[in-house]
Every structure is written in C-alpha cells, then in structure tokens.
Amino acid sequence: MNITLAVEKACKEKTLIDALTFICVWECERAINQARFNYGSGANGAGWDTCFRICLESVMNKWKEVNK
C-alpha cells in the first residue's frame, strides 16, 4: 500500500485521532520493513528513514477535505 491509499484508508476511520493512529502504525510498519531490507546500507549504518510529518500532514489535510 502506498501513502495515497494509506491516507484514504486512514480517513475512513471515525475520528481524526483514529485516522492519525492508523497512519502512524502504517508508517512504523513501512519503516521497519525498509530497515530490515536495507540494514547497514546507509551512511550511518541505518539504511532507513521515516516520513511521519508527511504522513500526519497528509491525513490532516485529507481529513479536512472529506469532513467539511
């Protein structure tokens, strides 16, 4: 699932806090998979990154759009 689909699915939750929780869990799972696949490949040995700010902003913007 890509971020667009994850945001759409998150925004089907009943509340904004549930939507934000969904996207945080999704991002954690994505980052863990990336870290497992890329272990040790980064400059600092990490080989992974997170996009929590983008995920949270995306859900909040979409939430406003669908809950006017």
N, C-alpha and C positions, 0 to 999 in steps of 0.2 A: 504494500500500500504506500502510495506517495503522500506528500504533505497535503496536496489538494484534497484527496479522498479522506485523509485523516481529519482534516478540518471540517469537511462536510459531515462526516460521521459524528465528530465531537459536538457539532452544533445541533444535532438531533437529540441531545441529552435534555433533560427537563429544566436544568438550571445552568447558569453561567459557570458556577463553581464546579459542577459535574463535567461540563464541557472542558474546562481548563484542566481538571484532573485527568480526563481521558487523554488529552493531548500530551500531558506530562508523562503519563505511563507509556504512551506510544513512542515518544521521543527517547525515553530511557531504554526501551527495548531496541529501538533503532541504533542508538549509540553503543549499546552493549554488543550487538551483532557486528557493528563496524569495528569495535575494538578487538573482538575475537578474530575477525578476518585479517585485520591489519596490525596485529600485535607486533610491536617493536619496529615498525616501519617509519615512524615519524622522526623528526629531528630530535625530539626529546625522548624517543622510545615509545611514545603513546600510540601513535597511528590512528587516532580517533578524535572527533570533535563533537560538540553539541550545538544545537540550534534552538535552545529553549526560548530565547527572546523572539525569534521569528515565529516559532510555533504559537506562543502566547499572543503575540500581536495579531497573527492571522486569525486565531479563534475569536479574539475580542472584536476585530473588525467585521468578521463574518457574522458574529452574534448580533451586532448592532444592525447589520443589513437585513437579517432574516427575522428580527424581533422588533420591528418598528411599530 
